[in-house]
Amino acid sequence: MKKSLFPLLLAVLVMGSCSDSKDGRSENAEALVEAKGGKYSGGIFKYNEAEFLKNLFPHNITDATSYRIASQVYEGLMKFTQDSLHLTNGLAESYTIDESKTVYTFKLRKGVMFHDNACFPDGKGRELTADDLKYCFSLLCTSNPQQNQGFSMFQGILKGADEYYEATVGGKKPEFEVSGIKVIDPLTIEFTLIEPNSIFLYNLARPFTFVFAKEAYEKYGQEMRVKAVGTGPFVISSIDEGTSVNLLKNPNYYLKDQDGNQLPYLNGIAVKFLKDRKIELIEFKKGNFDMMYRLPTDFIIDIEEQSVKKTGEYGMYELQKNPEMAVHFLSFANQGKMFNNVNLRKAISFGIDRKMILDKVLDGEGDAPGFWGITPVNVFPEYDAKSITGYTLNLDSATYYLKKAGFKSGADVPKIVLELNSDGGRNEAVANEVRTQLKNNLNITIETNVVTTATLIDNMIGGKADLFRVGWIADYPSPENFLWYLYGKNVPATSSSSSYPNMARYKNSNFDNLYEKGLKAQSNEEAYKYFLEAEKVAMADAPIVVLWYDEAYRLMQPTVKNFPNNAMQYRDFTSVYLTPAKGDSK
């Protein structure tokens, strides 16, 4: 039985309902009011993130924490259903696709307003139009290493996007526009693709294509890292670097529920940033958090048993658990001086006991050991991920490839630095086990360097690390979202240039060709066939060391309603509501 438990400016938006309280919440913000249909309006949803956000500007969102927060502030043309992750309309009221499957015409919702903000005259937000989509997407097709990691959404897909990008290199301003973007009228926009593309609609639901106000970008520029002005159900109230983010209900949000209640139900969201999972669990039990995502390894067994049996100190909570569209791996710098050697990559891949990591270090908090490819094995039923030949512990093979790499023994391999972020201590525990295994199994010396998530991402993109750990969480439900990490045409020509999303800088023309055929496919069945073959090609090159496929554990207070878990940790708080705790008056 396990042990029992236990300098940014304040970004305050122009909101008529704001109080003088320290976090921007009004004194009665947490009060609940019974609404039609048995729902409740009001309350502040409180939860924790183990890592601080990196950047809320849509074109630079590259980490899960930023994505989860930005998703409440911004919206795209498309979005996902929270329970099943099906594509549904966001800012789009409707859309059509022509017979050639290359022309997409979107009709926007009428009456969608940008958040009230000082970037607008008199601080009042204005109505969204098709020109806003054109502005944001044209900017996404602009070369700007400091403010644009998302060009791959349109690269090689949208007509005229590549030409426009090349014409803007070095800060140049072309005299022509992106030919594939056309405003038909204030509420209608048309996109023309180079050829049919199986993921274009998904791309319009991803964070890079969230829509922001031109006025905000012109006023704040790179400060949009924290000064977010969108159309979503919540607005940023305050950000305290490394400590907290507070969101308030958008009083001008355009949606109502089927009973006529104004959405969102919640008055706000309060996000804290605590790295220690055990402290987070203590705060959860005190009622200071409404949700806990990921659990301290030492307490998983107790929590799981008691929540199922509804007994003990955890019996009152709801445990949500399912396989996740997430994979954890070590990524080699494939074009670096050390790991351009495929045989060394294979030696290390064969020298790690993944099952030991999952069972002993993570105490089973994961879906499966990383025996196959980069795509999680139990979340895409029509994608045969287990047919991919990956790597398991095999010391004979490890020794064979080590010698083939030119080393008599692991002692001859130069010291390797593994760079990682902490993630509440879990990543450090795994890294220490990897270090121990490689030392014991192959006599290879690994040194770990723990940095912040923001630093890790910057170093990965900038090619400043030879070996780094990656937690890759899908931002839309398709195997392509994982293979995207390995697409060679996203790798720049020079090592000093930023490389995203292919931070491994892996290149294989056969992989790229198969991947592109999957993109051009006319059905999921056809696309999956090409993606699967591409993944087999990549894993034969061992560009990464897959460690495990994740599982989503969420512990919820009994007062939280209408907040289903999903394999992508996609969170939409628009329809989430709180009920009074037992014994509380309404």
Secondary structure per residue as TSV (DSSP state, phi and psi in degrees):
chain	resnum	aa	ss	phi	psi
A	1	M	-	360.0	135.3
A	2	K	-	-73.3	163.9
A	3	K	-	-64.2	147.6
A	4	S	-	-81.6	153.0
A	5	L	-	-84.2	84.5
A	6	F	-	136.9	360.0
A	7	P	-	360.0	60.5
A	8	L	-	-96.2	157.8
A	9	L	-	-67.0	148.8
A	10	L	-	-67.8	114.7
A	11	A	-	-91.7	81.7
A	12	V	-	-96.4	120.5
A	13	L	-	-83.8	162.4
A	14	V	-	-76.0	102.3
A	15	M	-	-134.4	125.5
A	16	G	T	-64.7	-22.7
A	17	S	T	-92.6	-0.8
A	18	C	-	-69.1	144.7
A	19	S	-	-104.2	-172.2
A	20	D	S	-95.0	10.8
A	21	S	S	-67.4	158.8
A	22	K	T	-60.9	-38.9
A	23	D	T	-97.3	10.1
A	24	G	S	85.6	1.1
A	25	R	-	-92.1	145.1
A	26	S	-	-74.0	160.5
A	27	E	T	-61.7	-32.0
A	28	N	T	-103.3	22.2
A	29	A	T	-61.2	-31.3
A	30	E	T	-88.3	-2.8
A	31	A	-	-69.6	143.3
A	32	L	E	-107.7	138.6
A	33	V	E	-123.7	127.8
A	34	E	E	-65.9	132.0
A	35	A	-	-113.8	177.1
A	36	K	G	-65.7	148.4
A	37	G	G	78.8	15.4
A	38	G	G	81.1	8.2
A	39	K	-	-87.9	173.7
A	40	Y	E	-131.3	137.2
A	41	S	E	-102.9	148.5
A	42	G	E	108.4	-176.0
A	43	G	-	87.1	157.4
A	44	I	E	-115.4	121.1
A	45	F	E	-83.3	124.5
A	46	K	E	-116.8	130.2
A	47	Y	E	-152.0	173.3
A	48	N	E	-120.1	148.3
A	49	E	E	-120.9	136.6
A	50	A	S	-76.4	-20.3
A	51	E	S	-124.3	139.5
A	52	F	-	-71.9	153.7
A	53	L	-	-64.6	153.9
A	54	K	-	-101.3	-47.5
A	55	N	-	-162.6	125.7
A	56	L	-	-94.1	-5.0
A	57	F	S	-70.3	122.9
A	58	P	G	-48.3	-42.0
A	59	H	G	-73.3	-6.5
A	60	N	G	-123.7	17.5
A	61	I	-	-81.1	109.4
A	62	T	-	-126.6	4.1
A	63	D	S	-128.6	155.3
A	64	A	H	-66.1	-38.8
A	65	T	H	-61.8	-47.1
A	66	S	H	-61.6	-41.6
A	67	Y	H	-61.1	-45.0
A	68	R	H	-66.1	-33.8
A	69	I	H	-78.7	-45.8
A	70	A	H	-61.2	-29.4
A	71	S	H	-64.0	-18.8
A	72	Q	H	-88.8	-18.3
A	73	V	H	-101.0	-37.6
A	74	Y	-	-111.1	163.0
A	75	E	-	-139.3	157.2
A	76	G	-	-113.3	178.3
A	77	L	S	-59.7	-37.8
A	78	M	E	-118.3	163.3
A	79	K	E	-149.9	-175.0
A	80	F	E	-117.6	151.3
A	81	T	-	-75.7	141.1
A	82	Q	T	-73.7	-27.4
A	83	D	T	-84.6	-44.7
A	84	S	T	-111.6	-6.6
A	85	L	-	62.4	28.0
A	86	H	-	-78.7	146.7
A	87	L	E	-66.7	137.8
A	88	T	E	-145.5	170.5
A	89	N	E	-72.1	138.6
A	90	G	S	-107.2	-103.8
A	91	L	S	-71.3	-17.7
A	92	A	E	-80.1	130.3
A	93	E	E	-78.7	-35.9
A	94	S	E	-163.5	168.2
A	95	Y	E	-154.0	157.9
A	96	T	E	-131.6	154.6
A	97	I	E	-126.4	131.1
A	98	D	-	-74.2	175.3
A	99	E	T	-63.4	-29.0
A	100	S	T	-78.0	-8.1
A	101	K	S	59.4	29.5
A	102	T	-	-122.1	-10.5
A	103	V	E	-116.9	115.7
A	104	Y	E	-110.5	125.9
A	105	T	E	-117.9	122.3
A	106	F	E	-112.2	132.6
A	107	K	E	-100.8	123.5
A	108	L	E	-83.1	153.5
A	109	R	-	-65.4	141.6
A	110	K	T	-88.4	142.2
A	111	G	T	86.3	12.3
A	112	V	-	-78.4	126.0
A	113	M	B	-112.9	139.5
A	114	F	-	-69.9	153.1
A	115	H	-	-58.1	144.4
A	116	D	-	-58.9	133.0
A	117	N	-	-163.4	153.7
A	118	A	T	-64.2	-12.3
A	119	C	T	-74.1	-14.2
A	120	F	S	-101.6	154.2
A	121	P	G	-56.5	131.6
A	122	D	G	61.2	12.6
A	123	G	G	73.7	10.7
A	124	K	-	-102.2	127.2
A	125	G	-	-66.1	152.2
A	126	R	-	-109.9	174.3
A	127	E	B	-77.6	141.4
A	128	L	-	-69.5	138.0
A	129	T	-	-132.5	172.9
A	130	A	H	-62.4	-27.4
A	131	D	H	-63.7	-28.9
A	132	D	H	-67.5	-40.0
A	133	L	H	-62.8	-45.1
A	134	K	H	-60.7	-41.9
A	135	Y	H	-63.2	-50.4
A	136	C	H	-63.9	-42.3
A	137	F	H	-75.4	-31.5
A	138	S	H	-66.5	-38.7
A	139	L	H	-65.5	-34.0
A	140	L	H	-67.4	-22.8
A	141	C	T	-94.3	14.2
A	142	T	S	-104.7	136.3
A	143	S	-	-73.4	114.8
A	144	N	-	-155.7	89.2
A	145	P	T	-55.3	-28.3
A	146	Q	T	-84.3	-18.9
A	147	Q	T	-137.4	21.1
A	148	N	-	-156.7	100.3
A	149	Q	S	-105.1	3.5
A	150	G	-	-110.1	13.6
A	151	F	G	-59.6	-25.6
A	152	S	G	-61.1	-16.1
A	153	M	G	-60.0	-31.5
A	154	F	T	-119.2	-10.4
A	155	Q	T	-61.1	124.1
A	156	G	T	69.6	6.4
A	157	I	T	-117.2	-55.1
A	158	L	B	-86.3	131.0
A	159	K	T	-58.9	128.5
A	160	G	T	83.2	-5.7
A	161	A	H	-66.7	-45.4
A	162	D	H	-64.5	-42.1
A	163	E	H	-64.7	-40.4
A	164	Y	H	-66.6	-41.4
A	165	Y	H	-60.3	-47.5
A	166	E	H	-61.9	-35.6
A	167	A	H	-72.8	-14.8
A	168	T	T	-101.9	0.4
A	169	V	G	-59.7	135.4
A	170	G	G	80.1	15.8
A	171	G	G	83.4	9.7
A	172	K	-	-69.4	152.0
A	173	K	-	-115.9	106.7
A	174	P	-	-69.6	156.0
A	175	E	S	-86.6	-6.5
A	176	F	S	-111.8	167.3
A	177	E	-	-109.3	174.2
A	178	V	-	-71.2	115.1
A	179	S	T	-66.3	-23.1
A	180	G	T	-85.3	3.8
A	181	I	E	-116.4	121.6
A	182	K	E	-137.5	124.2
A	183	V	E	-85.2	120.1
A	184	I	E	-86.2	-46.2
A	185	D	E	-157.1	177.5
A	186	P	T	-54.9	-23.5
A	187	L	T	-120.3	16.9
A	188	T	E	-135.8	131.2
A	189	I	E	-134.7	145.9
A	190	E	E	-124.0	137.5
A	191	F	E	-121.0	132.7
A	192	T	E	-114.4	123.9
A	193	L	B	-92.4	159.4
A	194	I	S	-67.6	-39.6
A	195	E	S	-158.0	167.4
A	196	P	-	-54.7	143.6
A	197	N	-	-139.2	126.7
A	198	S	T	-75.8	-11.6
A	199	I	T	-120.4	8.2
A	200	F	H	-59.3	-44.6
A	201	L	H	-63.7	-38.4
A	202	Y	H	-60.2	-41.3
A	203	N	H	-60.1	-28.9
A	204	L	T	-79.5	-0.1
A	205	A	T	-110.8	-1.5
A	206	R	S	-87.9	160.1
A	207	P	G	-60.3	-29.9
A	208	F	G	-63.0	-24.4
A	209	T	G	-105.2	16.2
A	210	F	-	-60.5	148.7
A	211	V	-	-103.1	130.4
A	212	F	-	-124.9	169.3
A	213	A	-	-85.5	134.9
A	214	K	H	-57.4	-40.1
A	215	E	H	-59.7	-36.6
A	216	A	H	-68.1	-43.8
A	217	Y	H	-65.1	-39.6
A	218	E	H	-69.2	-30.8
A	219	K	H	-84.2	-41.2
A	220	Y	H	-103.8	-27.4
A	221	G	G	55.9	-126.2
A	222	Q	G	-68.8	-14.0
A	223	E	G	-67.8	-10.3
A	224	M	G	-66.6	-3.7
A	225	R	G	-52.3	-34.7
A	226	V	T	-127.8	-15.5
A	227	K	-	-97.0	86.4
A	228	A	-	-97.0	125.9
A	229	V	-	-128.4	101.9
A	230	G	-	-126.7	-152.6
A	231	T	S	-121.6	6.4
A	232	G	S	-72.4	178.7
A	233	P	S	-70.6	-15.1
A	234	F	E	-131.8	153.4
A	235	V	E	-119.6	151.1
A	236	I	E	-69.1	127.0
A	237	S	E	-99.0	-48.0
A	238	S	E	-155.4	150.4
A	239	I	E	-132.9	123.1
A	240	D	E	-113.6	107.9
A	241	E	T	-46.2	121.6
A	242	G	T	75.5	-0.8
A	243	T	T	-119.7	-53.2
A	244	S	E	-160.7	159.1
A	245	V	E	-134.0	131.6
A	246	N	E	-118.8	132.2
A	247	L	E	-115.7	145.5
A	248	L	E	-118.0	152.9
A	249	K	E	-58.0	135.0
A	250	N	-	-81.0	108.3
A	251	P	T	-68.9	-13.2
A	252	N	T	-106.5	17.8
A	253	Y	-	-65.4	144.3
A	254	Y	-	-85.5	-10.1
A	255	L	-	-98.2	146.2
A	256	K	B	-128.4	157.7
A	257	D	-	-83.2	-178.2
A	258	Q	T	-66.8	-16.7
A	259	D	T	-97.2	2.2
A	260	G	S	89.2	6.9
A	261	N	-	-74.9	137.6
A	262	Q	B	-68.0	133.5
A	263	L	S	-101.4	152.7
A	264	P	-	-75.6	163.3
A	265	Y	-	-72.9	-39.0
A	266	L	S	-69.1	147.8
A	267	N	S	-80.5	-21.4
A	268	G	E	-180.0	176.7
A	269	I	E	-133.0	132.1
A	270	A	E	-118.5	118.3
A	271	V	E	-110.2	124.0
A	272	K	E	-103.1	164.3
A	273	F	E	-129.1	93.0
A	274	L	-	-115.0	130.1
A	275	K	-	-84.6	-25.4
A	276	D	-	-87.0	114.7
A	277	R	H	-65.5	-32.2
A	278	K	H	-68.8	-40.1
A	279	I	H	-65.3	-39.1
A	280	E	H	-60.6	-41.3
A	281	L	H	-65.8	-37.8
A	282	I	H	-61.0	-45.7
A	283	E	H	-65.7	-35.5
A	284	F	H	-62.2	-45.6
A	285	K	H	-65.8	-27.1
A	286	K	T	-76.4	-9.7
A	287	G	T	89.7	10.5
A	288	N	S	-83.5	-11.0
A	289	F	-	-128.8	143.1
A	290	D	S	-90.4	-18.2
A	291	M	E	-145.7	146.7
A	292	M	E	-130.4	119.3
A	293	Y	E	-101.9	123.3
A	294	R	S	73.6	142.6
A	295	L	-	-122.5	153.2
A	296	P	-	-61.3	131.6
A	297	T	G	-53.1	-39.3
A	298	D	G	-65.7	-15.6
A	299	F	G	-117.6	3.8
A	300	I	H	-60.3	-45.8
A	301	I	H	-61.6	-48.0
A	302	D	H	-60.8	-46.4
A	303	I	H	-62.4	-44.0
A	304	E	H	-66.1	-45.1
A	305	E	H	-64.1	-47.2
A	306	Q	H	-71.3	-35.5
A	307	S	H	-68.8	-32.0
A	308	V	H	-72.8	-43.6
A	309	K	H	-83.4	-9.2
A	310	K	T	58.2	42.7
A	311	T	-	-131.3	167.9
A	312	G	S	72.2	-170.3
A	313	E	T	-71.6	-15.6
A	314	Y	T	-107.4	1.8
A	315	G	T	-66.7	-22.8
A	316	M	T	-81.1	-12.1
A	317	Y	S	-95.6	158.7
A	318	E	E	-97.7	123.5
A	319	L	E	-99.8	119.5
A	320	Q	E	-103.6	128.0
A	321	K	E	-145.1	128.4
A	322	N	E	-163.7	158.4
A	323	P	E	-56.8	146.9
A	324	E	E	-116.4	148.1
A	325	M	E	-79.6	66.7
A	326	A	E	-149.5	142.1
A	327	V	E	-135.7	143.4
A	328	H	E	-115.4	129.9
A	329	F	E	-151.9	164.5
A	330	L	E	-97.3	135.5
A	331	S	E	-115.4	123.9
A	332	F	E	-81.0	150.5
A	333	A	-	-82.2	91.1
A	334	N	T	-64.8	-20.2
A	335	Q	T	-108.2	10.5
A	336	G	S	-78.0	173.1
A	337	K	T	-64.9	-32.8
A	338	M	T	-89.8	-49.7
A	339	F	T	-99.2	17.0
A	340	N	T	-75.9	-3.5
A	341	N	-	-89.6	102.7
A	342	V	H	-61.8	-31.1
A	343	N	H	-71.3	-34.1
A	344	L	H	-67.6	-38.9
A	345	R	H	-61.4	-41.3
A	346	K	H	-68.7	-38.5
A	347	A	H	-59.7	-46.7
A	348	I	H	-65.4	-38.9
A	349	S	H	-61.7	-39.0
A	350	F	H	-80.0	-11.5
A	351	G	T	-93.4	6.7
A	352	I	-	-118.3	131.9
A	353	D	-	-92.5	95.8
A	354	R	H	-69.7	-35.5
A	355	K	H	-65.0	-37.5
A	356	M	H	-60.6	-42.4
A	357	I	I	-61.9	-46.3
A	358	L	I	-68.4	-44.7
A	359	D	I	-76.9	-42.7
A	360	K	I	-97.0	-44.5
A	361	V	I	-79.6	-43.4
A	362	L	S	-93.7	-3.2
A	363	D	T	53.4	37.5
A	364	G	T	81.6	3.1
A	365	E	-	-79.5	76.6
A	366	G	S	-178.5	162.0
A	367	D	S	-84.5	-40.4
A	368	A	E	-165.2	151.7
A	369	P	E	-67.9	155.2
A	370	G	S	-81.8	63.7
A	371	F	-	-83.3	-10.2
A	372	W	S	-118.4	-123.5
A	373	G	-	-104.7	-161.6
A	374	I	S	-79.0	-22.0
A	375	T	S	-82.5	129.6
A	376	P	-	-54.5	143.6
A	377	V	S	-89.7	-14.8
A	378	N	S	-123.3	25.2
A	379	V	S	-122.3	-11.7
A	380	F	-	-122.4	90.4
A	381	P	T	-56.1	-30.9
A	382	E	T	-91.1	4.7
A	383	Y	S	-116.3	114.0
A	384	D	-	-82.4	69.6
A	385	A	G	-63.6	-26.5
A	386	K	G	-78.6	-1.3
A	387	S	G	-85.0	-4.8
A	388	I	S	-83.4	131.9
A	389	T	-	-83.8	111.9
A	390	G	-	-106.7	-136.9
A	391	Y	-	-137.1	135.6
A	392	T	-	-126.2	169.8
A	393	L	-	-61.4	120.3
A	394	N	-	-152.2	96.6
A	395	L	H	-70.5	-28.6
A	396	D	H	-64.5	-45.6
A	397	S	H	-66.1	-39.5
A	398	A	H	-61.1	-44.4
A	399	T	H	-67.1	-38.6
A	400	Y	H	-60.9	-48.2
A	401	Y	H	-73.3	-26.8
A	402	L	H	-64.5	-43.6
A	403	K	H	-69.2	-37.5
A	404	K	H	-65.4	-26.6
A	405	A	T	-76.6	-9.7
A	406	G	T	103.9	14.4
A	407	F	-	-114.8	130.4
A	408	K	S	-66.3	-35.9
A	409	S	S	-155.5	172.2
A	410	G	G	-63.1	-24.0
A	411	A	G	-64.4	-22.0
A	412	D	G	-84.7	-10.2
A	413	V	S	-77.4	128.4
A	414	P	-	-57.4	151.9
A	415	K	-	-56.4	134.9
A	416	I	E	-107.4	132.6
A	417	V	E	-101.5	120.9
A	418	L	E	-99.4	117.2
A	419	E	E	-99.3	137.0
A	420	L	E	-153.6	163.8
A	421	N	-	-102.7	164.0
A	422	S	-	-77.9	-49.3
A	423	D	T	53.4	54.0
A	424	G	T	71.1	15.7
A	425	G	T	98.2	-16.3
A	426	R	H	-64.0	-45.5
A	427	N	H	-64.1	-36.0
A	428	E	H	-65.2	-40.8
A	429	A	H	-63.6	-41.8
A	430	V	H	-66.6	-43.6
A	431	A	H	-61.9	-39.3
A	432	N	H	-64.6	-36.8
A	433	E	H	-68.4	-42.1
A	434	V	H	-59.9	-44.1
A	435	R	H	-60.1	-44.5
A	436	T	H	-65.3	-44.4
A	437	Q	H	-63.4	-45.4
A	438	L	H	-67.4	-31.3
A	439	K	H	-70.3	-46.5
A	440	N	H	-72.3	-37.6
A	441	N	H	-84.5	-37.0
A	442	L	H	-128.6	-3.1
A	443	N	-	62.5	31.3
A	444	I	-	-93.3	132.7
A	445	T	-	-94.3	124.0
A	446	I	E	-116.5	134.0
A	447	E	E	-114.2	135.3
A	448	T	E	-100.8	145.5
A	449	N	E	-132.0	107.4
A	450	V	E	-90.5	124.6
A	451	V	-	-131.2	174.1
A	452	T	-	-70.7	160.0
A	453	T	H	-59.1	-42.8
A	454	A	H	-60.6	-43.9
A	455	T	H	-65.9	-41.4
A	456	L	H	-60.6	-47.4
A	457	I	H	-63.4	-43.4
A	458	D	H	-60.5	-42.4
A	459	N	H	-69.1	-36.5
A	460	M	H	-66.0	-48.6
A	461	I	H	-63.5	-37.9
A	462	G	T	-83.3	-1.5
A	463	G	T	69.8	34.8
A	464	K	-	-99.1	9.5
A	465	A	-	-137.1	143.5
A	466	D	S	-83.5	-33.1
A	467	L	E	-144.2	127.9
A	468	F	E	-144.7	153.3
A	469	R	E	-91.7	144.3
A	470	V	E	-131.0	134.6
A	471	G	E	-111.5	108.8
A	472	W	E	-105.4	112.0
A	473	I	E	-110.4	127.9
A	474	A	-	-61.2	141.6
A	475	D	S	-107.2	6.6
A	476	Y	S	-160.8	153.4
A	477	P	S	-84.1	85.0
A	478	S	S	-159.5	145.2
A	479	P	T	-56.3	-28.1
A	480	E	H	-56.5	-31.9
A	481	N	H	-63.5	-23.9
A	482	F	H	-89.6	-40.9
A	483	L	H	-66.7	-25.3
A	484	W	G	-52.5	-33.4
A	485	Y	G	-61.4	-24.9
A	486	L	G	-110.1	6.9
A	487	Y	-	-71.0	116.6
A	488	G	G	-67.2	-26.3
A	489	K	G	-75.3	-4.2
A	490	N	G	-89.9	-1.8
A	491	V	S	-87.7	127.6
A	492	P	-	-71.0	163.5
A	493	A	S	-71.4	-29.0
A	494	T	S	-111.9	146.1
A	495	S	T	-69.4	-20.2
A	496	S	T	-82.9	-12.0
A	497	S	S	-85.4	152.9
A	498	S	-	-67.9	141.4
A	499	S	-	-126.2	110.8
A	500	Y	-	-145.7	136.3
A	501	P	S	-85.9	-9.7
A	502	N	-	-76.9	74.3
A	503	M	T	-73.8	-17.9
A	504	A	T	-75.2	-15.1
A	505	R	-	53.6	40.6
A	506	Y	-	-84.4	136.7
A	507	K	-	-137.9	127.1
A	508	N	-	-151.3	116.6
A	509	S	H	-64.3	-32.9
A	510	N	H	-64.8	-44.9
A	511	F	H	-58.2	-48.0
A	512	D	H	-60.1	-41.4
A	513	N	H	-64.5	-44.1
A	514	L	H	-67.3	-41.2
A	515	Y	H	-59.9	-44.2
A	516	E	H	-66.5	-35.2
A	517	K	H	-63.6	-36.4
A	518	G	H	-64.7	-37.9
A	519	L	H	-64.7	-33.9
A	520	K	T	-87.9	-2.6
A	521	A	-	-63.5	154.3
A	522	Q	S	-95.8	-4.9
A	523	S	S	-150.3	160.7
A	524	N	H	-61.9	-39.1
A	525	E	H	-59.4	-45.9
A	526	E	H	-67.8	-42.9
A	527	A	H	-62.0	-44.8
A	528	Y	H	-63.2	-34.3
A	529	K	H	-60.8	-46.2
A	530	Y	H	-72.0	-40.0
A	531	F	H	-61.9	-39.4
A	532	L	H	-64.6	-43.3
A	533	E	H	-65.3	-38.2
A	534	A	H	-63.2	-41.8
A	535	E	H	-66.0	-35.5
A	536	K	H	-63.7	-40.7
A	537	V	H	-61.3	-46.4
A	538	A	H	-63.6	-46.3
A	539	M	H	-66.2	-25.4
A	540	A	H	-65.2	-22.2
A	541	D	T	-92.3	-5.7
A	542	A	-	48.4	53.1
A	543	P	-	-73.8	-17.7
A	544	I	E	-140.1	164.6
A	545	V	E	-113.4	102.1
A	546	V	E	-71.7	126.2
A	547	L	E	-98.5	-52.5
A	548	W	E	-161.5	158.9
A	549	Y	E	-100.0	135.2
A	550	D	E	-85.9	165.6
A	551	E	E	-131.0	137.4
A	552	A	E	-90.0	116.0
A	553	Y	E	-109.4	122.0
A	554	R	E	-130.8	129.2
A	555	L	E	-104.8	125.5
A	556	M	E	-119.4	141.9
A	557	Q	-	-66.0	149.3
A	558	P	T	-66.6	-12.1
A	559	T	T	-85.2	-7.7
A	560	V	E	-86.1	128.5
A	561	K	E	-128.7	152.7
A	562	N	S	61.6	41.3
A	563	F	-	-133.4	69.3
A	564	P	-	-68.2	149.4
A	565	N	-	-81.4	160.5
A	566	N	-	-150.4	167.1
A	567	A	T	-71.6	-8.5
A	568	M	T	-110.8	-1.6
A	569	Q	-	52.4	35.9
A	570	Y	-	-78.3	123.4
A	571	R	-	-120.3	121.9
A	572	D	-	-125.0	106.4
A	573	F	G	-85.5	6.5
A	574	T	G	-56.5	-41.1
A	575	S	G	-110.1	7.3
A	576	V	-	-74.6	140.0
A	577	Y	E	-142.6	162.0
A	578	L	E	-110.2	147.5
A	579	T	-	-112.6	158.4
A	580	P	-	-62.1	141.1
A	581	A	-	-67.8	155.7
A	582	K	T	-58.0	130.6
A	583	G	T	94.6	-14.5
A	584	D	-	-82.7	147.0
A	585	S	-	-84.7	155.0
A	586	K	-	-73.6	360.0
